[in-house]
Amino acid sequence: MSDIPSQPPSCNSEEIYAKVLPENITELKWLMEDYKHLALFGIMDSCAGIVKLAAKEETYFETLDVLEN
């Protein structure tokens, strides 16, 4: 996975956009379903592998950890 910010945006947004390999979107969706308390998951562009996660402020960094690992 790539292009994941190291800190939350300054506008207090809790949205995280990430680019993943398109063939890994389903696996990431299942993973995020296992971590229901972290963030809501959405697919922005399945061909390009762009996903969006809506995290609570208190789960932002934990959500990033899941994405990075």
N, C-alpha and C positions, 0 to 999 in steps of 0.2 A: 504494500500500500504506500501511497506517496502523498505529498502535499498536505500533510496534516500539521496544523499550526501548533506551536509549543505553548501558547497561552490563549485564553479566551479573547475574542475580539473586544475592543474597547467600548463598543456600542451596547454592551450587555446582552448581545445576542447569544442564544444558546444553540444555534444551529451549526452543525458541523457538516461540511461537504468533503467528500473523499473520492478519490479515483482509485478503483480497484480493477483487477482483470475481470472482464465481463463474465467469464466462466466461474468466478468466485462469488458472484453476487448472491446466489442462492445459499451458499454456505454461510456467508456473513449474515444473511437474513435469519437463518436458523440460529446462529450464534447469538444474535441480538435478542431473539425471542427467549433464549435461555436466561438472558440478563434483562428481564422486563422492567426492572426498577431503574435501569440506566437511561435509556433513550428510546424514542419512537424511530422507526426505520422507514425510509422511503427510497424508491428508485427514481432518480431524475432522468437518466438516460441509460438504458440497459445496454445498448450497443457500444457506448463510450465507457461504460463502467462507472458512471457518476452516481453516487448515493448521497443521501442526506439523512442526518441523524438530528433529532431534536432532543437535546439533553437538558436536564434541570441544571441550574447553576452549581448545585452541590455535587452533581455526578459528572460534570464536564470532563475533568481529568481522568476519572475512572473509565469513562467512555473512550477517551483517547488511548488509554492503555490497552483496552480490548482491541481497538483498531490496529494498533501498532504491533500487537502480538497475535 
